[in-house]
C-alpha cells in the first residue's frame, strides 16, 4: 500500500529539515586582529613576577598610596594568584629556611614576625582564637605580601594554622592512615615520612615541626607542651572529607606530630651538648 503525500505536506517536511539544518549550523569565529605582544610575564617562585611592563608598574604605584607596598605587590608578589591561602606551593614565592627547606616566603615572614613580637612566650599561643575581623584584615595584608609590625600574635598564629588547613592536598595526606596508626616510635614516624612524603610536603612538615618545637620549648611561659602543640596543629595537617573520620584520624595525627616534636627537641639537646663538649675540648687548659 502506497502512502500519498500532498504537495503542501512535502513543503512542511522540507521546511522542517531546512530549519533543523539551520539550527545545527555553527557560527564561525574569525582570528583576532590587531594583536600586539606587549610583554612576556612569568612568575618565578624565588623572585616573583618577571617581565612586568614599566607602564603597569607605574599604574600600580598610582593606585597604591604606599609606593613600597606597590613594588612588593608586583616584584615580590607572594603568590601567582590573588591569595596566599588555599594555593599550591608551586605557585608561591619561596625562600630557604635555616635548614635548607624551600618554604613559601610569606610563611617565613609570618614566623619571623611572631618571634619578633614575643609570640612564643605568650600563654596559649596557637590555642587561643583571635578576633575574626582582625584575621580577615590580616589576610588582606598577607595576600599583598605584607606582615604588619603591630599584628596580634594570636591572629598571626591562627593564620599560620589556617594556611596549612587550606593547603591543597594537606601536608600529611600522602601518608596512608593505617601506616600512621601503626607508628609506635619516633623512628617509625621518621621512616614513614622519608618513604611516603613528597619533597615539597616533607619540607613543609620539617618547618612546621621545628616551629612547634620552638613553641614547646617555651612551655614554662606559654603553657603549651609538645602534646598541646600537636593537638592544635593536628586538625590542620590533613583534609579528610568525612568529619567523623577526620576527628578520629586527628588523634592519630596528634600522636604522630607529638613524637616528631619530641624527637626534634631531643636532637637539639644532643646537638647543643655536643657543641658544648667540643668547645670545652678545644679550649686551652
PyMOL commands that set and color helices and strands:
alter all, ss='L'
color gray80, all
select helices_A, chain A and resi 7-24+54-63+67-75+89-91+105-116+119-121+132-143+153-165+177-182+186-196+199-216+219-222+226-234+243-282
alter helices_A, ss='H'
color red, helices_A
select strands_A, chain A and resi 42-44+48-50+94-96+102-104
alter strands_A, ss='S'
color yellow, strands_A
deselect
rebuild
show_as cartoon
